[in-house]
Amino acid sequence: SIWGEDKKFSDNGKILGPLDHPGVRRNLIMTMGRLHAKQLNTHPDLIAAGPKGLIDPTYFQATMEYRQRVGQMLEAALRMSCSLRSYRLAISILDAIVMFKIGLMNTTDETQRKWFEELMAKQYGASGVPKLVVQEKFLGVPTPEPSKEAGGKDKSDADKKEAEKNKIVQQIMQTRQVTTTDEKMALEMMITRQHAEAFTKEKVAMCQKQGIPPQIALQAYREAWFILVRAKKINEDGSADLTWDGALGDVKNSGKNHLELMKEKKDPLFAMLEAGTVKDFSKEFEDAASNVDKKIVIGWPFLISNVAQKTGKVKIHLPPPLEPGKYEFTVTIKSQEFLGVKEEFSLVVDVAKGAEKKEDAESKKDK
């Protein structure tokens, strides 16, 4: 069966099926063409047609424009999935973004993944296969940002003392226990792009070969990644506490699911959803046993605009849980550019009951 074959569309006063409507049919053809780009662009007939001038010059321009429009729609859908806190939807959209960029029908096929790794190794060398190495992972009370170091490789004794002082302050802050009344927590990590050097070397060589100033070409570089964070409360025996409602930050959120909150706040995104869509998302989060693996705490993009950047610190702020106890936060980092490139790790944090805030105490008296 074809998706949407039961839907009807209007065209100049006529009610048509999807394959009979010129606009819908064109989009379906463009989509399937893009998802089969790997096979189409290497097909002998297409390769032979180029030198003979048998390819419509508007073909590649039209496909590029279509890819750009679809890319914008997928980015918007990704933001929507984070607002709806759906991990499954976010992962599916991230896969769709990679599928569209590379031209594949399936991101989980091992044959395709092997092909992609071999392609990267062939183009950039063995060290050019894209990979992130995540180190210095921390989740807890936000640590102060270190002061900027003086320029130059050699540091003065004063600079060294200041750097050591900042490090000690950071270590002390990291020993502070998170409480339920803290304004925020911080997820901090140092990320190393294992492929940075190989990519830079190849890009510079390509620019020199084409007579393009490397600085101009390297400034246009863009590498997108997306971070998804999920959380669950843990019992003393290590099992998940299925009674936790997932509330973070504001005590007003306790006992309510995120869809109810969006409705109460008259969120414009919620207003866009059809009743059937709301029902489907509500059903997705009904099962408490699987809820911890399906619900996003926060989704966060990070972009690399300097191909030579090898390491960088990522800090994401998020509200602490409302209930004291032990929590496990699972962090998934997924590429929006490269096939099958994903990193995942978990961090456990103990949250203590914090001192009641003055406004909360006063609100209770009013009741």
C-alpha positions, 0 to 999 in steps of 0.5 A, a space after each residue: 500500500 502507498 502512504 496517503 493513498 486514501 487521502 484526497 486533494 483539491 486541484 482546480 475544483 477537482 478532488 484527486 487522489 495523491 498520484 493524480 494530483 500533479 503537486 503531490 505526485 511531483 513531491 513523491 517522485 522527488 522524494 523517491 528519487 532523492 532516497 535512491 540517489 546513491 543508485 541513480 547518481 552512479 547509474 551507467 546511463 546517467 553517467 553516460 548522458 552527462 557528456 552528451 548533454 542529455 540531462 535537463 540542466 534544471 534537473 540538479 537545480 530542482 533537486 537541490 531546491 527540493 532538498 533544501 525545502 525538505 531539510 528545513 521541514 525536517 529541522 522544524 519537525 525535529 524541534 517539534 519532536 523535542 517539544 512533544 518529548 518523543 524520543 522515537 520521533 526525534 530518532 526517526 527524524 534524525 535518521 530521515 535527515 541522514 537518509 536525505 543527505 546521503 540518498 539512502 532508503 535505510 539507515 540501519 542496513 549493515 551493508 549500507 553502513 559498511 559502504 559508508 565507512 569504506 567511502 569515508 576511509 577511501 576519501 579521508 583515510 583510516 582516521 577519517 571515519 567520523 567519530 566522537 569521543 566523549 570525555 570528562 562527563 559531568 552532571 550536577 551543579 553548574 561549574 563556573 566557566 574558566 577564565 580565558 587563558 593568555 595567548 601563546 603556548 607558554 604560560 606565566 607562573 601567574 597564569 598557571 596558578 590561576 588555571 590551577 585555582 579554577 580547576 580546584 574551584 570546579 572540582 569543589 563545585 562538582 562535589 556539591 549535591 544537587 537539590 530539588 530546589 536548585 535553579 538548574 543542573 548542568 550536563 557538561 562534557 568534553 567532545 573530541 572529533 576523531 576525524 577533525 585532522 583528516 577532514 581538514 587535510 583533505 579539504 585543504 588539499 581539495 581547495 588547493 587543487 581547485 585553486 580556491 583559497 582554503 580559508 573561504 572554503 573552510 568557513 562554509 563548513 557545517 557539521 551538525 549533531 543533536 543531543 537527546 537526554 532521557 531520565 528515569 528515577 532509580 529504586 534502591 535495587 537498581 530498578 526504575 521507579 515507575 511512579 515518577 511522573 518525570 516532573 522537572 523544575 517547576 513544582 506546578 508541573 508535578 502530577 501532570 504530563 507534558 501534553 496537559 501542560 502544553 494544553 493549559 499554557 495554550 502552546 501554539 504548537 499544541 494548537 496545531 495538532 489534530 485531535 488524532 495526533 494528540 491521542 496518538 502521542 498520549 497513548 505513546 506515553 501511557 505505559 509507565 514501564 516504557 515511558 522512561 525510554 520514550 520521553 525526552 528531557 531535553 533535545 539540544 543541537 550543536 554545530 561545528 563550523 570550523 572543520 579543524 576544531 578537534 575538541 570542545 566543551 558542551 554545556 547544557 542546562 536543565 532543571 533538577 527533578 522535583 523529588 529527592 532520590 537517585 536518577 539516571 540520565 541517558 545521553 544520546 548524541 547522533 549525527 545529522 550528517 554521517 550514517 550510523 554515527 552515534 554515541 550514548 552514555 548514562 550518568 547517575 546523580 543523587 538529588 537531595 531535598 532542598 530548602 523550601 523556597 519562600 514563594 512556595 511556602 507563601 503559596 501554601 499558606 494562601 491555600 
